[in-house]
Amino acid sequence: MTKSLSFSNLFVSISVISLFAIMVYLNVSTLELNETIGSGLFYLRGYYEDGNMIVTEQGIGVITLPLAIGLVASTLIKVVQHYKTPSFTN
């Protein structure tokens, strides 16, 4: 019998892996002037001109997107495990 991971361990593991993947994607991606990646709560990165300065900013989506991915994925995994595991009742 295999030991199943707890919800919190699964959530943290998936969130850290997705954070790593998002950070690699942001470092590899190139943006043109006045271009953004994401919007609203999932805003990842922006590159725009402010006066005579060029500004690159990182948004809150760097934190919220991995947390959302971790929450959805770990919930789906736990639901599948719950319904896939046979229940033994006497």
Buried (B, 14 or more C-beta within 10 A) or exposed (E): EEEEBEEEEBBBBBBEBBBEEBBEEBEEEEBEEEEBBBEEEBBBBBBBEEEEEEEEEBBEBBBBBBBBBBBEBBEEBBEEEEEEEEEEEE
